[in-house]
Amino acid sequence: MAVPAAPISLAPALAEIEARGLRRRRRTVQRRIPESAEIEVDGRRCVDFCSNDYLGLAAHPQVVEAFIGAARIHGVGARASHLISGHQPEHEALEQELAAYTARERAIVFSTGYMANLGLVRALAGREASVFGDSLNHASLIDGGRLSGAALYRYPHADAAALELQLAARGSGAAIVLTDGVFSMDGDLAPLPAIAAACARQGAFLAVDDAHGLGVLGRTGRGLLEHFQLDATEVPALVGTFGKAFGSFGAFVAGGEDLIDTLVQRARTYIYTTALPPAVAAAIRAALKVSIAESWRRERALALTRRFRALALAAGIPLAASETPIQPILLGAADDAVQASNALLERGFYAAAIRPPTVPVGASRLRITLSAAHRDADIEALVAALAEIQVPG
């Protein structure tokens, strides 16, 4: 007689997460206040300081109207995957515009940033390859390397010299290097010139996820590659997302003709999923145009970042060394981060606590993000509130 399988018990694991102060609970944002950075969360009106809407485009009238107009024409859903009948004119136009925007031969649109990174890495890295990633890479890059079946190596954060030593010591087979451009939890920049040079010397293929740099950094907002004046030869694969500076949803990979065609043929997260809704693609196209035409938004977000840093440091508030709109306040213990987040919410500011496993143990924090939608008065009031709750310096 077969022995019945034991039921899976999830309660003990949840209890352990709770005991460690790491249980995640969602808050419901009931509404966003037009033409501001204010939201209503759990019935409380507050200023949002943890959104990635760096340029304030999520509710921009032109972006909203583009979405509505396309939905009236194309409907809500794409109805199928890109390779069946889901690839529609809005997708095709968006990909062409992204290729021009990034100065690359082609671009391909994915439904999410996670899917873009998984699809890219798995399509490129076979079992004979080696994948090298920054130790603080986004989870999607880490998981892409794991799922590829390739040998996976992690180099110390932002250490191009250590990376080159690892590349030089590898065996035969292709080498693929993966890095965030702007690191999402720390706000610091990958040393891309040094990394690109190491890859060139060691014959490695470099892919950069610039989710938090595109639209914000660089002379015209083209991101970290423009900031460092690197081209498609030095960085063959560029990943970007639309849910940050462009205020929408989805992601893309841009690169050479052969790279993009390889993704069409082999990226499972592209082939086996429904295409992005065409109305979303239309909204992204509008957001790209607005980000270029209204460059003051990028300048405003960066000016507010400098203003926040000056005020916070003068008030003795501990900040990481970030010059981007991502401004972490390192607190250490998970409970301290939760208490600080709750204290800010009581004072009208929403800044979520970031805890393990998103960040290492002992590195819990408030992750403050600045947007062109914020006012000077919002920044000043937030710093005053942080000083009032006595964030440890």
C-alpha positions as CSV (number, residue, x, y, z in Angstrom):
1,M,0.0,0.0,0.0
2,A,1.3,3.4,-1.0
3,V,2.1,5.7,1.9
4,P,0.2,9.0,1.5
5,A,2.4,12.0,1.0
6,A,2.7,14.3,4.0
7,P,0.9,17.6,3.5
8,I,3.0,20.7,3.0
9,S,3.0,22.8,6.2
10,L,3.6,26.5,5.4
11,A,2.7,27.9,8.8
12,P,6.1,27.3,10.5
13,A,8.0,29.1,7.8
14,L,5.7,32.0,8.0
15,A,6.0,32.1,11.8
16,E,9.8,32.2,11.4
17,I,9.6,35.1,8.9
18,E,7.3,36.9,11.4
19,A,9.7,36.3,14.3
20,R,12.6,37.7,12.4
21,G,10.7,40.9,11.6
22,L,10.8,40.2,7.9
23,R,7.1,39.5,7.1
24,R,5.9,41.6,4.2
25,R,2.5,43.2,4.3
26,R,1.0,45.1,1.4
27,R,-0.5,48.6,1.8
28,T,-3.3,49.6,-0.5
29,V,-3.0,52.9,-2.4
30,Q,-6.6,54.0,-2.8
31,R,-5.8,57.0,-5.1
32,R,-3.2,59.3,-6.3
33,I,-3.7,63.0,-6.1
34,P,-3.4,64.6,-9.5
35,E,-0.4,66.8,-10.4
36,S,1.4,66.0,-7.2
37,A,3.4,63.3,-5.5
38,E,0.6,62.7,-3.0
39,I,-1.3,59.5,-2.5
40,E,-3.9,58.1,-0.2
41,V,-2.6,54.9,1.4
42,D,-4.7,52.8,3.9
43,G,-7.0,55.8,4.3
44,R,-4.2,58.3,5.0
45,R,-3.1,61.1,2.7
46,C,0.7,61.3,2.4
47,V,3.6,62.3,0.1
48,D,5.0,59.3,-1.7
49,F,8.7,58.9,-1.3
50,C,9.2,55.4,-2.5
51,S,7.8,55.4,-6.1
52,N,10.1,54.9,-9.1
53,D,8.2,57.4,-11.2
54,Y,11.3,59.6,-11.4
55,L,10.0,62.0,-14.1
56,G,6.4,62.1,-12.9
57,L,5.1,60.6,-16.1
58,A,2.7,57.9,-14.8
59,A,-0.2,60.4,-14.8
60,H,1.0,62.8,-17.5
61,P,-2.0,63.8,-19.6
62,Q,-0.3,62.9,-22.9
63,V,0.6,59.5,-21.6
64,V,-2.9,58.9,-20.3
65,E,-4.6,60.0,-23.5
66,A,-2.3,57.8,-25.6
67,F,-3.3,54.8,-23.5
68,I,-7.0,55.6,-23.7
69,G,-6.9,56.3,-27.4
70,A,-5.1,53.1,-28.2
71,A,-7.4,51.1,-26.0
72,R,-10.4,52.3,-28.0
73,I,-8.8,51.2,-31.2
74,H,-7.0,48.0,-30.2
75,G,-8.9,46.9,-27.1
76,V,-7.4,46.1,-23.7
77,G,-5.3,43.0,-24.4
78,A,-3.0,41.8,-27.1
79,R,-4.8,38.4,-27.2
80,A,-1.8,36.3,-28.0
81,S,2.0,36.1,-27.9
82,H,4.1,38.1,-30.3
83,L,4.9,35.1,-32.5
84,I,1.2,34.2,-32.9
85,S,-1.0,37.2,-33.5
86,G,-0.1,39.5,-30.6
87,H,2.5,41.6,-32.3
88,Q,0.6,44.8,-33.3
89,P,1.5,48.1,-34.9
90,E,2.0,49.8,-31.5
91,H,4.6,47.2,-30.6
92,E,6.4,47.5,-33.9
93,A,6.5,51.3,-33.7
94,L,7.7,51.2,-30.1
95,E,10.6,48.8,-31.0
96,Q,11.7,51.0,-33.8
97,E,11.6,54.1,-31.6
98,L,13.5,52.4,-28.9
99,A,16.2,51.3,-31.3
100,A,16.6,55.0,-32.4
101,Y,16.4,56.2,-28.8
102,T,19.2,53.8,-27.7
103,A,21.3,54.2,-30.9
104,R,21.1,50.5,-31.6
105,E,20.1,48.4,-34.6
106,R,17.0,46.8,-33.1
107,A,15.0,46.5,-29.9
108,I,12.6,43.9,-28.6
109,V,9.8,44.5,-26.0
110,F,9.2,42.2,-23.1
111,S,6.2,42.1,-20.8
112,T,8.3,42.8,-17.6
113,G,11.8,43.6,-16.7
114,Y,12.2,40.3,-14.9
115,M,11.2,38.5,-18.1
116,A,13.6,40.6,-20.2
117,N,16.6,39.6,-18.0
118,L,15.6,35.9,-17.7
119,G,15.0,35.7,-21.4
120,L,18.2,37.5,-22.4
121,V,20.5,35.4,-20.1
122,R,18.9,32.0,-20.9
123,A,19.0,32.7,-24.6
124,L,22.7,33.6,-24.5
125,A,24.2,31.3,-21.9
126,G,24.3,27.6,-22.6
127,R,25.7,25.0,-20.2
128,E,29.2,25.5,-21.6
129,A,29.2,29.2,-20.8
130,S,30.2,31.1,-17.7
131,V,28.1,33.9,-16.3
132,F,29.6,36.6,-14.1
133,G,27.5,39.0,-12.1
134,D,27.9,41.8,-9.6
135,S,27.2,40.6,-6.0
136,L,24.4,43.3,-5.7
137,N,22.7,42.6,-9.0
138,H,18.9,42.7,-9.2
139,A,17.3,39.3,-8.5
140,S,16.2,38.9,-12.1
141,L,19.9,38.9,-13.3
142,I,20.8,36.5,-10.6
143,D,17.9,34.2,-11.4
144,G,18.7,34.4,-15.2
145,G,22.2,33.2,-14.5
146,R,20.9,30.3,-12.3
147,L,18.3,29.2,-14.7
148,S,20.6,29.3,-17.7
149,G,22.5,26.2,-16.4
150,A,25.8,28.0,-17.0
151,A,28.6,28.2,-14.4
152,L,27.7,31.2,-12.3
153,Y,30.2,33.5,-10.6
154,R,29.6,36.6,-8.5
155,Y,32.3,39.3,-8.2
156,P,32.6,41.8,-5.4
157,H,30.3,44.8,-5.8
158,A,31.5,47.3,-8.5
159,D,34.9,45.7,-8.5
160,A,36.1,45.6,-12.1
161,A,39.6,44.4,-11.2
162,A,38.1,41.4,-9.4
163,L,35.9,40.7,-12.3
164,E,38.8,40.7,-14.7
165,L,40.7,38.2,-12.5
166,Q,37.7,35.9,-12.6
167,L,37.3,36.3,-16.4
168,A,41.0,35.5,-16.9
169,A,40.8,32.4,-14.7
170,R,37.8,30.9,-16.5
171,G,37.9,27.8,-18.7
172,S,36.8,27.6,-22.3
173,G,33.4,28.6,-23.4
174,A,31.6,31.9,-23.7
175,A,31.7,34.5,-20.9
176,I,28.7,36.7,-20.2
177,V,29.0,39.6,-17.7
178,L,25.8,41.0,-16.1
179,T,25.5,44.2,-14.1
180,D,22.9,46.7,-13.0
181,G,23.6,50.2,-14.3
182,V,22.2,52.0,-11.3
183,F,21.9,49.7,-8.3
184,S,18.3,49.8,-7.2
185,M,18.8,49.6,-3.5
186,D,21.9,51.7,-3.1
187,G,21.6,54.2,-6.0
188,D,25.3,53.9,-6.9
189,L,26.6,53.5,-10.4
190,A,28.3,50.5,-11.9
191,P,31.9,51.4,-13.0
192,L,30.9,50.7,-16.6
193,P,34.0,52.0,-18.4
194,A,36.3,49.7,-16.3
195,I,33.9,46.8,-16.7
196,A,33.6,47.3,-20.5
197,A,37.4,47.5,-20.8
198,A,37.8,44.3,-18.8
199,C,35.2,42.5,-21.0
200,A,37.0,43.7,-24.2
201,R,40.4,42.5,-22.9
202,Q,39.0,39.1,-21.8
203,G,36.6,38.5,-24.8
204,A,33.4,38.6,-22.6
205,F,29.9,39.7,-23.7
206,L,28.6,42.6,-21.5
207,A,24.9,43.1,-20.7
208,V,23.7,46.1,-18.6
209,D,20.3,46.5,-17.0
210,D,19.9,50.3,-16.9
211,A,16.3,50.2,-15.4
212,H,17.0,53.1,-13.0
213,G,19.3,55.1,-15.3
214,L,17.3,55.5,-18.5
215,G,15.3,58.7,-18.6
216,V,17.3,60.2,-15.7
217,L,21.1,60.1,-16.3
218,G,23.1,61.3,-19.2
219,R,23.2,64.6,-21.1
220,T,19.8,63.9,-22.8
221,G,18.5,61.2,-20.4
222,R,19.7,58.2,-22.4
223,G,21.0,56.7,-19.2
224,L,24.2,55.4,-17.8
225,L,25.8,54.6,-21.1
226,E,25.3,58.2,-22.3
227,H,26.6,59.3,-18.9
228,F,29.9,57.4,-19.5
229,Q,29.9,57.9,-23.3
230,L,29.8,54.1,-24.0
231,D,28.4,52.7,-27.3
232,A,26.9,49.5,-28.5
233,T,30.3,48.0,-29.3
234,E,31.4,48.4,-25.7
235,V,28.0,47.3,-24.2
236,P,26.4,44.9,-26.7
237,A,23.2,44.3,-24.7
238,L,21.1,47.1,-23.0
239,V,18.1,46.2,-20.9
240,G,15.6,48.9,-19.9
241,T,12.3,49.1,-18.2
242,F,9.2,51.3,-18.6
243,G,7.9,51.1,-15.1
244,K,10.4,53.6,-13.7
245,A,11.2,56.9,-15.3
246,F,8.7,56.3,-18.2
247,G,5.8,55.8,-15.8
248,S,4.3,52.8,-17.5
249,F,4.9,49.0,-17.6
250,G,7.1,46.5,-19.5
251,A,10.7,46.3,-20.6
252,F,13.0,45.9,-23.6
253,V,16.4,44.7,-24.8
254,A,18.3,46.7,-27.4
255,G,21.3,45.6,-29.4
256,G,22.5,44.4,-32.7
257,E,20.4,42.6,-35.4
258,D,21.8,39.2,-34.5
259,L,21.2,39.6,-30.7
260,I,17.6,40.6,-31.1
261,D,16.8,37.9,-33.7
262,T,18.4,35.4,-31.3
263,L,15.9,36.6,-28.6
264,V,13.0,36.2,-31.0
265,Q,14.1,32.7,-31.7
266,R,15.2,31.5,-28.2
267,A,14.0,33.8,-25.4
268,R,11.3,31.6,-23.7
269,T,9.9,34.6,-21.7
270,Y,9.2,36.3,-25.0
271,I,8.0,33.3,-27.0
272,Y,5.7,31.8,-24.4
273,T,3.7,34.7,-23.0
274,T,1.0,37.1,-24.1
275,A,2.3,40.3,-25.7
276,L,2.2,43.6,-23.8
277,P,-1.2,45.3,-24.3
278,P,-1.0,47.6,-27.3
279,A,-2.4,50.5,-25.3
280,V,0.5,50.2,-22.9
281,A,2.9,50.3,-25.8
282,A,1.2,53.5,-27.0
283,A,1.5,55.0,-23.6
284,I,5.2,54.2,-23.5
285,R,5.7,55.8,-26.9
286,A,4.1,59.0,-25.6
287,A,6.2,58.8,-22.4
288,L,9.4,58.6,-24.5
289,K,8.4,61.7,-26.4
290,V,7.5,63.6,-23.3
291,S,10.8,62.7,-21.6
292,I,12.7,64.1,-24.5
293,A,10.5,67.2,-25.0
294,E,10.2,68.1,-21.3
295,S,13.9,67.7,-20.3
296,W,13.2,69.9,-17.3
297,R,11.7,66.8,-15.6
298,R,15.0,65.1,-15.5
299,E,16.8,68.2,-14.4
300,R,14.2,68.8,-11.7
301,A,14.5,65.2,-10.3
302,L,18.3,65.6,-10.1
303,A,18.0,69.1,-8.6
304,L,15.7,67.8,-5.9
305,T,18.1,65.0,-5.2
306,R,20.9,67.4,-4.6
307,R,18.6,69.5,-2.4
308,F,17.5,66.5,-0.3
309,R,21.1,65.4,0.2
310,A,22.3,68.8,1.3
311,L,19.5,69.2,3.8
312,A,19.7,65.6,5.1
313,L,23.4,65.7,5.6
314,A,23.2,69.0,7.3
315,A,20.6,67.5,9.7
316,G,22.9,64.6,10.5
317,I,20.8,62.0,8.6
318,P,23.0,59.1,7.4
319,L,22.9,58.8,3.6
320,A,24.7,56.4,1.2
321,A,27.0,57.8,-1.4
322,S,24.4,58.1,-4.2
323,E,23.9,61.0,-6.6
324,T,20.8,59.5,-8.2
325,P,17.2,59.9,-7.1
326,I,17.6,56.7,-5.1
327,Q,18.6,57.8,-1.6
328,P,19.0,55.0,0.9
329,I,19.0,55.8,4.7
330,L,20.8,52.9,6.2
331,L,19.4,51.8,9.6
332,G,20.7,48.3,10.1
333,A,18.1,46.2,11.9
334,A,14.9,45.3,10.2
335,D,12.8,46.5,13.2
336,D,14.4,49.9,13.1
337,A,13.5,50.3,9.4
338,V,9.9,49.3,10.0
339,Q,9.6,51.6,13.0
340,A,11.0,54.5,11.0
341,S,8.7,53.8,8.1
342,N,5.7,53.8,10.4
343,A,6.7,57.0,12.1
344,L,7.1,58.7,8.8
345,L,3.6,57.5,7.7
346,E,2.1,59.0,10.8
347,R,3.6,62.3,9.8
348,G,2.4,62.1,6.2
349,F,5.2,60.5,4.3
350,Y,5.3,57.1,2.7
351,A,8.7,55.5,2.6
352,A,8.7,51.8,2.7
353,A,11.1,49.8,4.9
354,I,13.5,47.7,2.8
355,R,14.6,44.5,4.6
356,P,16.3,41.1,3.9
357,P,16.3,39.3,1.6
358,T,16.0,42.4,-0.7
359,V,19.1,43.7,1.1
360,P,21.8,41.9,3.2
361,V,21.1,41.1,6.8
362,G,22.1,44.2,8.9
363,A,21.5,46.5,5.9
364,S,17.8,47.3,6.3
365,R,17.0,50.8,5.3
366,L,14.5,53.4,4.1
367,R,14.8,53.8,0.4
368,I,13.9,57.4,-0.4
369,T,13.2,58.2,-4.0
370,L,12.9,61.6,-5.5
371,S,10.6,62.6,-8.4
372,A,10.0,65.6,-10.6
373,A,6.5,65.5,-9.1
374,H,7.8,66.5,-5.7
375,R,7.8,70.1,-4.5
376,D,10.6,71.8,-2.6
377,A,8.3,72.0,0.4
378,D,7.9,68.2,0.3
379,I,11.6,67.7,0.5
380,E,12.0,70.2,3.4
381,A,9.1,68.6,5.3
382,L,10.5,65.1,4.9
383,V,13.9,66.1,6.2
384,A,12.3,67.8,9.2
385,A,10.3,64.6,9.9
386,L,13.4,62.4,9.6
387,A,15.2,64.7,12.1
388,E,12.1,64.6,14.4
389,I,12.0,60.8,14.5
390,Q,15.7,60.8,15.3
391,V,17.0,58.5,12.5
392,P,20.3,57.4,13.9
393,G,23.4,59.0,12.3
